[in-house]
Amino acid sequence: MRYPASEKLEIIRTVEGSHLPVKQTLDMLGIPRTTFYRWYDRYVEGGLDALADCSPCPKSVWNRIPQDRRDDLIEFALEHEALTTRELAVKYTDEKRYFISESSAYPLPDRVCGACPRRAF
């Protein structure tokens, strides 16, 4: 369950003001200790604003081909239009010394030529 910043602050103040040990207070509230201490660290470092929900989406995708490589691959694909996606991936890997899988090369013709009957990327 996601809590708004105001509820997180209320939980922090409840734990701070409790005469019971932190673990026991958190158990009564149903809040995991790791979650509480993460909130508490954020609160200490940045105040109430730091308790606001962060977007859970990643900042970058670990396996995305960098844009400059993607552009280079599209140019390479245009120069070698007769190759299948598998041949294109192998030739690109051999010549450019940068591994591109067949599945990474597969959707490229759609971006180059909208008339190609392949799936969208």
MMTF fields as JSON, N, C-alpha, C and O atoms, coordinates in Angstrom:
{
  "mmtfVersion": "1.0.0",
  "mmtfProducer": "UNKNOWN",
  "numBonds": 483,
  "numAtoms": 484,
  "numGroups": 121,
  "numChains": 1,
  "numModels": 1,
  "chainsPerModel": [1],
  "groupsPerChain": [121],
  "chainIdList": ["A"],
  "bondAtomList": [4, 2, 8, 6, 12, 10, 16, 14, 20, 18, 24, 22, 28, 26, 32, 30, 36, 34, 40, 38, 44, 42, 48, 46, 52, 50, 56, 54, 60, 58, 64, 62, 68, 66, 72, 70, 76, 74, 80, 78, 84, 82, 88, 86, 92, 90, 96, 94, 100, 98, 104, 102, 108, 106, 112, 110, 116, 114, 120, 118, 124, 122, 128, 126, 132, 130, 136, 134, 140, 138, 144, 142, 148, 146, 152, 150, 156, 154, 160, 158, 164, 162, 168, 166, 172, 170, 176, 174, 180, 178, 184, 182, 188, 186, 192, 190, 196, 194, 200, 198, 204, 202, 208, 206, 212, 210, 216, 214, 220, 218, 224, 222, 228, 226, 232, 230, 236, 234, 240, 238, 244, 242, 248, 246, 252, 250, 256, 254, 260, 258, 264, 262, 268, 266, 272, 270, 276, 274, 280, 278, 284, 282, 288, 286, 292, 290, 296, 294, 300, 298, 304, 302, 308, 306, 312, 310, 316, 314, 320, 318, 324, 322, 328, 326, 332, 330, 336, 334, 340, 338, 344, 342, 348, 346, 352, 350, 356, 354, 360, 358, 364, 362, 368, 366, 372, 370, 376, 374, 380, 378, 384, 382, 388, 386, 392, 390, 396, 394, 400, 398, 404, 402, 408, 406, 412, 410, 416, 414, 420, 418, 424, 422, 428, 426, 432, 430, 436, 434, 440, 438, 444, 442, 448, 446, 452, 450, 456, 454, 460, 458, 464, 462, 468, 466, 472, 470, 476, 474, 480, 478],
  "bondOrderList": [1, 1, 1, 1, 1, 1, 1, 1, 1, 1, 1, 1, 1, 1, 1, 1, 1, 1, 1, 1, 1, 1, 1, 1, 1, 1, 1, 1, 1, 1, 1, 1, 1, 1, 1, 1, 1, 1, 1, 1, 1, 1, 1, 1, 1, 1, 1, 1, 1, 1, 1, 1, 1, 1, 1, 1, 1, 1, 1, 1, 1, 1, 1, 1, 1, 1, 1, 1, 1, 1, 1, 1, 1, 1, 1, 1, 1, 1, 1, 1, 1, 1, 1, 1, 1, 1, 1, 1, 1, 1, 1, 1, 1, 1, 1, 1, 1, 1, 1, 1, 1, 1, 1, 1, 1, 1, 1, 1, 1, 1, 1, 1, 1, 1, 1, 1, 1, 1, 1, 1],
  "groupList": [{"groupName": "MET", "atomNameList": ["N", "CA", "C", "O"], "elementList": ["N", "C", "C", "O"], "formalChargeList": [0, 0, 0, 0], "bondAtomList": [1, 0, 2, 1, 3, 2], "bondOrderList": [1, 1, 2], "singleLetterCode": "M", "chemCompType": "L-PEPTIDE LINKING"}, {"groupName": "ARG", "atomNameList": ["N", "CA", "C", "O"], "elementList": ["N", "C", "C", "O"], "formalChargeList": [0, 0, 0, 0], "bondAtomList": [1, 0, 2, 1, 3, 2], "bondOrderList": [1, 1, 2], "singleLetterCode": "R", "chemCompType": "L-PEPTIDE LINKING"}, {"groupName": "TYR", "atomNameList": ["N", "CA", "C", "O"], "elementList": ["N", "C", "C", "O"], "formalChargeList": [0, 0, 0, 0], "bondAtomList": [1, 0, 2, 1, 3, 2], "bondOrderList": [1, 1, 2], "singleLetterCode": "Y", "chemCompType": "L-PEPTIDE LINKING"}, {"groupName": "PRO", "atomNameList": ["N", "CA", "C", "O"], "elementList": ["N", "C", "C", "O"], "formalChargeList": [0, 0, 0, 0], "bondAtomList": [1, 0, 2, 1, 3, 2], "bondOrderList": [1, 1, 2], "singleLetterCode": "P", "chemCompType": "L-PEPTIDE LINKING"}, {"groupName": "ALA", "atomNameList": ["N", "CA", "C", "O"], "elementList": ["N", "C", "C", "O"], "formalChargeList": [0, 0, 0, 0], "bondAtomList": [1, 0, 2, 1, 3, 2], "bondOrderList": [1, 1, 2], "singleLetterCode": "A", "chemCompType": "L-PEPTIDE LINKING"}, {"groupName": "SER", "atomNameList": ["N", "CA", "C", "O"], "elementList": ["N", "C", "C", "O"], "formalChargeList": [0, 0, 0, 0], "bondAtomList": [1, 0, 2, 1, 3, 2], "bondOrderList": [1, 1, 2], "singleLetterCode": "S", "chemCompType": "L-PEPTIDE LINKING"}, {"groupName": "GLU", "atomNameList": ["N", "CA", "C", "O"], "elementList": ["N", "C", "C", "O"], "formalChargeList": [0, 0, 0, 0], "bondAtomList": [1, 0, 2, 1, 3, 2], "bondOrderList": [1, 1, 2], "singleLetterCode": "E", "chemCompType": "L-PEPTIDE LINKING"}, {"groupName": "LYS", "atomNameList": ["N", "CA", "C", "O"], "elementList": ["N", "C", "C", "O"], "formalChargeList": [0, 0, 0, 0], "bondAtomList": [1, 0, 2, 1, 3, 2], "bondOrderList": [1, 1, 2], "singleLetterCode": "K", "chemCompType": "L-PEPTIDE LINKING"}, {"groupName": "LEU", "atomNameList": ["N", "CA", "C", "O"], "elementList": ["N", "C", "C", "O"], "formalChargeList": [0, 0, 0, 0], "bondAtomList": [1, 0, 2, 1, 3, 2], "bondOrderList": [1, 1, 2], "singleLetterCode": "L", "chemCompType": "L-PEPTIDE LINKING"}, {"groupName": "ILE", "atomNameList": ["N", "CA", "C", "O"], "elementList": ["N", "C", "C", "O"], "formalChargeList": [0, 0, 0, 0], "bondAtomList": [1, 0, 2, 1, 3, 2], "bondOrderList": [1, 1, 2], "singleLetterCode": "I", "chemCompType": "L-PEPTIDE LINKING"}, {"groupName": "THR", "atomNameList": ["N", "CA", "C", "O"], "elementList": ["N", "C", "C", "O"], "formalChargeList": [0, 0, 0, 0], "bondAtomList": [1, 0, 2, 1, 3, 2], "bondOrderList": [1, 1, 2], "singleLetterCode": "T", "chemCompType": "L-PEPTIDE LINKING"}, {"groupName": "VAL", "atomNameList": ["N", "CA", "C", "O"], "elementList": ["N", "C", "C", "O"], "formalChargeList": [0, 0, 0, 0], "bondAtomList": [1, 0, 2, 1, 3, 2], "bondOrderList": [1, 1, 2], "singleLetterCode": "V", "chemCompType": "L-PEPTIDE LINKING"}, {"groupName": "GLY", "atomNameList": ["N", "CA", "C", "O"], "elementList": ["N", "C", "C", "O"], "formalChargeList": [0, 0, 0, 0], "bondAtomList": [1, 0, 2, 1, 3, 2], "bondOrderList": [1, 1, 2], "singleLetterCode": "G", "chemCompType": "PEPTIDE LINKING"}, {"groupName": "HIS", "atomNameList": ["N", "CA", "C", "O"], "elementList": ["N", "C", "C", "O"], "formalChargeList": [0, 0, 0, 0], "bondAtomList": [1, 0, 2, 1, 3, 2], "bondOrderList": [1, 1, 2], "singleLetterCode": "H", "chemCompType": "L-PEPTIDE LINKING"}, {"groupName": "GLN", "atomNameList": ["N", "CA", "C", "O"], "elementList": ["N", "C", "C", "O"], "formalChargeList": [0, 0, 0, 0], "bondAtomList": [1, 0, 2, 1, 3, 2], "bondOrderList": [1, 1, 2], "singleLetterCode": "Q", "chemCompType": "L-PEPTIDE LINKING"}, {"groupName": "ASP", "atomNameList": ["N", "CA", "C", "O"], "elementList": ["N", "C", "C", "O"], "formalChargeList": [0, 0, 0, 0], "bondAtomList": [1, 0, 2, 1, 3, 2], "bondOrderList": [1, 1, 2], "singleLetterCode": "D", "chemCompType": "L-PEPTIDE LINKING"}, {"groupName": "PHE", "atomNameList": ["N", "CA", "C", "O"], "elementList": ["N", "C", "C", "O"], "formalChargeList": [0, 0, 0, 0], "bondAtomList": [1, 0, 2, 1, 3, 2], "bondOrderList": [1, 1, 2], "singleLetterCode": "F", "chemCompType": "L-PEPTIDE LINKING"}, {"groupName": "TRP", "atomNameList": ["N", "CA", "C", "O"], "elementList": ["N", "C", "C", "O"], "formalChargeList": [0, 0, 0, 0], "bondAtomList": [1, 0, 2, 1, 3, 2], "bondOrderList": [1, 1, 2], "singleLetterCode": "W", "chemCompType": "L-PEPTIDE LINKING"}, {"groupName": "CYS", "atomNameList": ["N", "CA", "C", "O"], "elementList": ["N", "C", "C", "O"], "formalChargeList": [0, 0, 0, 0], "bondAtomList": [1, 0, 2, 1, 3, 2], "bondOrderList": [1, 1, 2], "singleLetterCode": "C", "chemCompType": "L-PEPTIDE LINKING"}, {"groupName": "ASN", "atomNameList": ["N", "CA", "C", "O"], "elementList": ["N", "C", "C", "O"], "formalChargeList": [0, 0, 0, 0], "bondAtomList": [1, 0, 2, 1, 3, 2], "bondOrderList": [1, 1, 2], "singleLetterCode": "N", "chemCompType": "L-PEPTIDE LINKING"}],
  "groupTypeList": [0, 1, 2, 3, 4, 5, 6, 7, 8, 6, 9, 9, 1, 10, 11, 6, 12, 5, 13, 8, 3, 11, 7, 14, 10, 8, 15, 0, 8, 12, 9, 3, 1, 10, 10, 16, 2, 1, 17, 2, 15, 1, 2, 11, 6, 12, 12, 8, 15, 4, 8, 4, 15, 18, 5, 3, 18, 3, 7, 5, 11, 17, 19, 1, 9, 3, 14, 15, 1, 1, 15, 15, 8, 9, 6, 16, 4, 8, 6, 13, 6, 4, 8, 10, 10, 1, 6, 8, 4, 11, 7, 2, 10, 15, 6, 7, 1, 2, 16, 9, 5, 6, 5, 5, 4, 2, 3, 8, 3, 15, 1, 11, 18, 12, 4, 18, 3, 1, 1, 4, 16],
  "groupIdList": [1, 2, 3, 4, 5, 6, 7, 8, 9, 10, 11, 12, 13, 14, 15, 16, 17, 18, 19, 20, 21, 22, 23, 24, 25, 26, 27, 28, 29, 30, 31, 32, 33, 34, 35, 36, 37, 38, 39, 40, 41, 42, 43, 44, 45, 46, 47, 48, 49, 50, 51, 52, 53, 54, 55, 56, 57, 58, 59, 60, 61, 62, 63, 64, 65, 66, 67, 68, 69, 70, 71, 72, 73, 74, 75, 76, 77, 78, 79, 80, 81, 82, 83, 84, 85, 86, 87, 88, 89, 90, 91, 92, 93, 94, 95, 96, 97, 98, 99, 100, 101, 102, 103, 104, 105, 106, 107, 108, 109, 110, 111, 112, 113, 114, 115, 116, 117, 118, 119, 120, 121],
  "secStructList": [7, 7, 7, 7, 2, 2, 2, 2, 2, 2, 2, 2, 2, 2, 2, 2, 2, 7, 1, 1, 7, 2, 2, 2, 2, 2, 2, 2, 2, 6, 7, 7, 2, 2, 2, 2, 2, 2, 2, 2, 2, 2, 2, 2, 2, 2, 7, 4, 4, 4, 4, 1, 7, 7, 7, 7, 1, 7, 1, 1, 7, 6, 6, 7, 7, 7, 2, 2, 2, 2, 2, 2, 2, 2, 2, 2, 2, 2, 2, 6, 6, 6, 1, 7, 2, 2, 2, 2, 2, 2, 2, 2, 2, 2, 2, 2, 1, 7, 7, 7, 7, 2, 2, 2, 2, 6, 6, 2, 2, 2, 2, 2, 7, 6, 6, 1, 7, 1, 7, 7, 7],
  "xCoordList": [0.836, 0.0, 0.883, 1.878, 0.511, 1.257, 0.607, -0.616, 1.454, 0.982, 1.341, 2.428, 0.445, 0.819, 1.85, 2.01, 2.541, 3.601, 3.075, 3.782, 1.85, 1.302, 1.134, 1.387, 0.701, 0.558, 1.918, 2.081, 2.887, 4.239, 4.785, 5.382, 4.576, 5.041, 4.321, 4.933, 3.038, 2.267, 2.793, 2.887, 3.132, 3.69, 5.047, 5.333, 5.88, 7.196, 7.019, 7.695, 6.108, 5.872, 5.282, 5.598, 4.428, 3.852, 4.946, 4.972, 5.839, 6.928, 7.87, 8.293, 8.205, 9.087, 8.484, 9.204, 7.174, 6.515, 6.084, 5.635, 6.216, 5.768, 6.745, 7.959, 6.186, 7.024, 7.471, 8.314, 6.909, 7.278, 8.509, 8.831, 9.2, 10.318, 9.825, 8.669, 10.717, 10.366, 9.785, 8.756, 10.433, 9.972, 8.544, 7.717, 8.264, 6.93, 5.881, 4.78, 6.22, 5.301, 5.016, 3.866, 6.06, 5.884, 5.079, 4.278, 5.294, 4.506, 3.024, 2.165, 2.732, 1.34, 0.728, -0.457, 1.521, 1.039, 1.03, 0.393, 1.74, 1.813, 2.746, 2.546, 3.773, 4.745, 6.068, 6.579, 6.633, 7.951, 9.024, 8.991, 9.967, 11.032, 11.855, 12.232, 12.143, 12.936, 12.213, 12.836, 10.91, 10.116, 10.159, 10.371, 9.956, 9.964, 11.305, 11.341, 12.404, 13.716, 14.064, 14.789, 13.55, 13.737, 13.01, 13.565, 11.755, 10.989, 11.702, 11.815, 12.179, 12.808, 14.077, 14.316, 14.891, 16.114, 15.779, 16.433, 14.759, 14.35, 13.864, 14.179, 13.104, 12.559, 13.686, 13.669, 14.658, 15.783, 16.592, 17.032, 16.783, 17.594, 16.857, 17.457, 15.541, 14.855, 13.536, 12.858, 13.15, 11.903, 10.683, 10.775, 9.55, 8.276, 8.264, 7.693, 8.887, 8.896, 9.564, 9.185, 10.549, 11.264, 10.416, 10.746, 9.326, 8.453, 7.437, 6.743, 7.347, 6.395, 6.753, 7.921, 5.727, 5.926, 6.803, 6.634, 7.735, 8.588, 7.987, 7.317, 8.23, 7.754, 8.512, 9.741, 7.82, 8.514, 9.167, 9.855, 8.965, 9.534, 11.043, 11.518, 11.777, 13.225, 13.638, 12.928, 14.792, 15.31, 15.85, 15.795, 16.366, 16.846, 16.601, 16.465, 16.548, 16.363, 17.738, 18.493, 18.059, 19.408, 19.809, 20.995, 18.845, 19.224, 18.819, 18.791, 18.515, 18.159, 19.411, 20.446, 19.297, 20.416, 20.525, 19.531, 21.714, 21.881, 21.477, 21.641, 20.954, 20.416, 21.45, 21.113, 22.699, 23.713, 23.984, 24.203, 23.969, 24.144, 22.931, 23.074, 21.729, 20.496, 20.524, 20.178, 20.937, 21.031, 22.046, 21.804, 23.185, 24.214, 23.684, 23.961, 22.932, 22.37, 21.351, 21.288, 20.566, 19.592, 20.319, 19.933, 21.361, 22.163, 22.773, 22.784, 23.278, 23.879, 22.832, 23.115, 21.629, 20.541, 20.152, 19.838, 20.172, 19.849, 20.911, 20.602, 22.159, 23.244, 23.208, 23.72, 22.598, 22.563, 21.115, 20.755, 20.296, 18.864, 18.576, 17.535, 19.463, 19.217, 19.375, 18.947, 19.977, 20.231, 18.983, 18.155, 18.868, 17.806, 18.205, 19.338, 17.283, 17.604, 18.724, 19.563, 18.735, 19.798, 21.148, 22.135, 21.185, 22.423, 22.862, 24.051, 21.901, 22.21, 22.838, 23.832, 22.252, 22.783, 24.198, 25.067, 24.433, 25.756, 26.777, 27.877, 26.404, 27.328, 27.65, 28.801, 26.64, 26.865, 27.802, 28.73, 27.547, 28.392, 29.834, 30.776, 30.0, 31.351, 32.084, 33.258, 31.398, 32.064, 32.224, 33.25, 31.23, 31.258, 31.747, 31.981, 31.901, 32.355, 31.411, 31.843, 30.114, 29.082, 27.952, 27.365, 27.641, 26.656, 25.241, 24.775, 24.577, 23.162, 22.493, 22.911, 21.475, 20.777, 19.833, 19.5, 19.411, 18.463, 17.166, 16.566, 16.734, 15.479, 15.605, 14.605, 16.811, 17.021, 17.017, 16.597, 17.48, 17.521, 16.18, 15.918, 15.338, 14.072, 13.149, 12.639, 12.911, 11.953, 12.519, 11.763, 13.791, 14.38, 13.779, 13.556, 13.506, 12.94, 11.617, 11.312, 10.831, 9.591, 9.876, 9.132, 10.937, 11.274, 11.808, 11.624, 12.464, 13.048, 11.991, 11.934, 11.169, 10.177, 8.848, 8.716, 7.872, 6.572, 5.805, 4.84, 6.208, 5.502, 5.922, 5.299, 6.971, 7.452, 6.423, 5.877, 6.154, 5.107, 5.591, 5.212, 6.408, 6.908, 6.25, 5.652, 6.359, 5.704, 6.299, 7.453, 5.524, 5.981, 6.925, 6.814, 7.848, 8.826, 8.321, 9.0],
  "yCoordList": [-1.183, 0.0, 1.249, 1.322, 2.2, 3.462, 4.465, 4.603, 5.158, 6.171, 7.555, 7.745, 8.517, 9.89, 10.426, 9.879, 11.494, 12.063, 12.446, 12.278, 12.958, 13.378, 12.195, 12.319, 11.033, 9.844, 9.304, 8.84, 9.367, 8.919, 9.767, 9.245, 11.085, 11.972, 11.67, 11.687, 11.396, 11.055, 9.767, 9.67, 8.791, 7.53, 7.782, 7.235, 8.605, 8.933, 9.598, 9.244, 10.56, 11.246, 10.32, 10.441, 9.398, 8.426, 7.541, 7.288, 7.074, 6.205, 6.984, 6.48, 8.227, 9.05, 9.343, 9.393, 9.537, 9.9, 8.724, 8.909, 7.532, 6.346, 5.99, 6.133, 5.524, 5.065, 3.62, 3.118, 2.95, 1.571, 1.549, 2.559, 0.417, 0.292, 0.452, 0.168, 0.906, 1.16, -0.092, -0.017, -1.23, -2.468, -2.796, -3.162, -2.666, -2.998, -2.007, -2.413, -0.742, 0.27, 0.005, 0.067, -0.288, -0.556, -1.825, -1.892, -2.838, -4.069, -3.781, -4.329, -2.918, -2.563, -1.781, -1.931, -0.967, -0.185, -0.984, -0.582, -2.111, -2.934, -2.384, -2.61, -1.656, -1.055, -1.809, -1.926, -2.323, -2.979, -1.985, -0.813, -2.464, -1.59, -0.992, 0.178, -1.778, -1.255, -0.09, 0.901, -0.22, 0.85, 2.093, 3.201, 1.909, 3.04, 3.765, 4.992, 3.022, 3.661, 4.327, 5.32, 3.784, 4.454, 5.8, 6.819, 5.793, 7.043, 8.013, 9.203, 7.503, 8.343, 9.001, 10.189, 8.206, 8.763, 9.86, 10.902, 9.617, 10.645, 11.906, 13.023, 11.718, 12.847, 13.662, 14.892, 12.978, 13.666, 14.453, 15.57, 13.867, 14.516, 15.628, 16.649, 15.441, 16.397, 16.937, 17.668, 16.595, 17.109, 16.44, 15.362, 17.093, 16.543, 16.301, 15.314, 17.19, 17.033, 15.738, 15.162, 15.277, 14.049, 12.809, 11.734, 12.945, 11.799, 11.57, 10.554, 12.5, 12.345, 11.1, 10.725, 10.47, 9.248, 9.495, 10.481, 8.597, 8.64, 7.721, 6.741, 8.041, 7.196, 5.874, 5.884, 4.737, 3.466, 3.042, 2.021, 3.806, 3.405, 3.671, 4.642, 2.803, 2.972, 4.184, 4.606, 4.74, 5.9, 5.503, 6.288, 4.303, 3.81, 2.315, 1.639, 1.823, 0.394, -0.203, 0.286, -1.24, -1.781, -2.344, -2.354, -2.817, -3.448, -2.642, -3.191, -1.389, -0.549, -0.175, 0.157, -0.234, 0.148, 1.668, 2.357, 2.211, 3.664, 4.299, 3.689, 5.514, 6.171, 6.331, 6.172, 6.642, 6.794, 5.465, 5.434, 4.356, 3.032, 2.677, 2.096, 3.028, 2.757, 3.487, 2.911, 4.758, 5.536, 4.905, 4.809, 4.479, 3.836, 2.528, 2.21, 1.781, 0.514, 0.747, -0.032, 1.796, 2.113, 2.466, 2.008, 3.271, 3.587, 2.327, 2.143, 1.465, 0.201, -0.666, -1.293, -0.698, -1.49, -0.951, -1.725, 0.358, 0.959, 0.632, 0.47, 0.539, 0.194, -1.273, -1.643, -2.111, -3.562, -4.053, -4.94, -3.481, -3.803, -5.245, -5.784, -5.871, -7.234, -8.284, -9.424, -7.923, -8.888, -9.15, -8.263, -10.387, -10.699, -10.095, -9.645, -10.087, -9.506, -10.284, -9.694, -11.588, -12.39, -12.042, -11.835, -11.979, -11.633, -10.21, -9.941, -9.319, -7.941, -7.876, -7.181, -8.604, -8.607, -9.169, -8.617, -10.259, -10.883, -9.956, -9.758, -9.393, -8.517, -7.267, -6.832, -6.688, -5.499, -5.835, -5.083, -6.973, -7.394, -7.62, -7.22, -8.253, -8.519, -7.24, -7.066, -6.358, -5.172, -4.056, -3.376, -3.871, -2.749, -3.141, -2.283, -4.454, -4.942, -4.527, -4.22, -4.527, -4.208, -5.196, -5.24, -5.997, -7.057, -6.506, -5.735, -6.917, -6.633, -7.974, -8.717, -8.286, -9.549, -9.433, -8.336, -10.583, -10.591, -9.908, -9.19, -10.127, -9.51, -7.998, -7.288, -7.493, -6.046, -5.462, -4.323, -6.236, -5.765, -5.951, -5.295, -6.82, -7.155, -5.96, -5.796, -5.121, -4.034, -2.834, -1.921, -2.805, -1.64, -1.303, -0.124, -2.287, -1.913, -1.152, -0.341, -1.381, -0.626, 0.857, 1.698, 1.179, 2.579, 3.208, 4.401, 2.4, 2.898, 2.968, 3.931, 1.949, 1.845, 1.411, 0.267, 2.286, 1.971, 0.92, 0.364, 0.628, -0.351, -1.786, -2.731, -1.952, -3.289, -4.019, -3.434, -5.289, -6.017, -6.65, -7.78, -5.955, -6.503, -5.804, -4.74, -6.399, -5.858, -4.501, -4.209, -3.696, -2.365, -2.513, -3.454, -1.593, -1.599, -0.785, -0.665],
  "zCoordList": [0.0, 0.0, 0.0, 0.721, -0.798, -0.862, 0.081, 0.128, 0.825, 1.763, 1.235, 0.69, 1.389, 1.023, 2.024, 3.115, 1.639, 2.476, 3.849, 4.842, 3.93, 5.228, 6.18, 7.378, 5.642, 6.493, 6.923, 8.052, 6.022, 6.376, 7.516, 8.457, 7.428, 8.488, 9.8, 10.868, 9.717, 10.92, 11.55, 12.773, 10.731, 11.247, 11.901, 12.966, 11.27, 11.849, 13.213, 14.178, 13.281, 14.567, 15.617, 16.801, 15.193, 16.132, 16.716, 17.921, 15.864, 16.333, 17.235, 18.275, 16.839, 17.671, 19.038, 20.036, 19.092, 20.343, 21.199, 22.33, 20.676, 21.399, 22.518, 22.374, 23.639, 24.75, 24.545, 25.289, 23.535, 23.222, 22.322, 21.697, 22.245, 21.313, 19.865, 19.554, 19.003, 17.597, 16.939, 16.268, 17.126, 16.503, 16.919, 16.084, 18.191, 18.696, 18.148, 17.778, 18.1, 17.569, 16.098, 15.664, 15.332, 13.897, 13.657, 12.724, 14.507, 14.387, 14.61, 13.918, 15.583, 15.87, 14.697, 14.402, 14.046, 12.913, 11.602, 10.629, 11.588, 10.378, 9.324, 8.131, 9.76, 8.846, 8.993, 10.107, 7.901, 7.995, 8.435, 8.06, 9.228, 9.719, 8.597, 8.663, 7.563, 6.448, 5.769, 5.388, 5.625, 5.018, 5.895, 5.401, 7.197, 8.114, 8.078, 7.987, 8.148, 8.183, 6.85, 6.823, 5.75, 4.459, 4.475, 4.063, 4.96, 5.089, 6.026, 5.728, 7.154, 8.167, 7.62, 7.836, 6.904, 6.301, 5.295, 5.258, 4.485, 3.522, 4.238, 3.829, 5.297, 6.057, 6.693, 6.649, 7.278, 7.919, 6.886, 7.155, 5.711, 4.673, 3.936, 3.601, 3.676, 2.819, 3.321, 2.599, 4.545, 5.088, 4.474, 3.887, 4.619, 4.162, 2.65, 2.186, 1.888, 0.429, -0.011, -1.031, 0.742, 0.387, 0.609, 0.107, 1.357, 1.612, 0.495, 0.489, -0.441, -1.552, -2.349, -2.457, -2.905, -3.685, -4.891, -5.609, -5.104, -6.282, -7.336, -7.011, -8.575, -9.659, -9.622, -9.55, -9.667, -9.602, -10.914, -10.954, -11.986, -13.268, -13.278, -12.688, -13.949, -13.983, -14.792, -15.705, -14.452, -15.172, -16.532, -17.478, -16.636, -17.912, -17.982, -16.961, -19.183, -19.397, -19.636, -20.475, -18.913, -18.93, -20.288, -20.617, -21.088, -22.34, -23.571, -24.672, -23.421, -24.559, -25.339, -24.761, -26.65, -27.512, -27.469, -27.699, -27.18, -27.137, -28.474, -29.531, -28.418, -29.604, -30.716, -31.889, -30.376, -31.423, -32.127, -33.337, -31.358, -31.962, -32.815, -33.89, -32.334, -33.072, -34.418, -35.45, -34.399, -35.629, -36.592, -37.795, -36.037, -36.848, -37.437, -38.594, -36.655, -37.119, -38.235, -39.186, -38.128, -39.186, -40.48, -41.556, -40.378, -41.57, -42.169, -43.387, -41.296, -41.734, -42.431, -43.452, -41.874, -42.46, -43.834, -44.738, -43.992, -45.291, -46.345, -47.526, -45.899, -46.815, -47.221, -48.277, -46.378, -46.613, -46.613, -45.838, -47.476, -47.51, -47.894, -47.519, -48.625, -49.103, -47.997, -48.173, -46.876, -45.811, -44.976, -44.769, -44.505, -43.545, -42.2, -42.028, -41.261, -39.953, -39.262, -38.581, -39.434, -38.826, -39.458, -38.752, -40.775, -41.473, -41.116, -40.941, -41.014, -40.638, -39.25, -39.043, -38.3, -36.937, -36.896, -36.221, -37.61, -37.63, -38.299, -37.782, -39.445, -40.182, -39.359, -39.32, -38.703, -37.88, -36.721, -36.422, -36.072, -34.95, -35.408, -34.723, -36.553, -37.068, -37.465, -37.138, -38.161, -38.696, -37.668, -37.642, -36.834, -35.886, -34.495, -33.644, -34.273, -32.96, -31.826, -30.715, -32.137, -31.141, -31.362, -32.443, -30.336, -30.505, -30.632, -29.793, -31.692, -31.909, -32.161, -33.049, -31.403, -31.613, -32.8, -33.25, -33.294, -34.413, -34.012, -34.812, -32.782, -32.34, -32.216, -32.326, -31.992, -31.959, -33.357, -33.557, -34.323, -35.705, -36.404, -37.413, -35.894, -36.555, -36.769, -37.877, -35.768, -35.982, -36.744, -37.075, -37.026, -37.677, -39.036, -39.314, -39.898, -41.19, -41.07, -41.944, -40.033, -39.838, -39.66, -40.163, -38.956, -38.724, -40.013, -40.255, -40.826, -42.06, -43.16, -43.924, -43.223, -44.3, -43.708, -43.272, -43.683, -43.117, -43.877, -43.352, -45.11, -45.941, -45.636, -46.12, -44.841, -44.532, -43.668, -42.732, -43.972, -43.251, -41.948, -41.641, -41.188, -39.927, -38.769, -38.93, -37.606, -36.42, -36.023, -36.338, -35.346, -34.912, -33.747, -32.961, -33.635, -32.543, -31.4, -30.38]
}
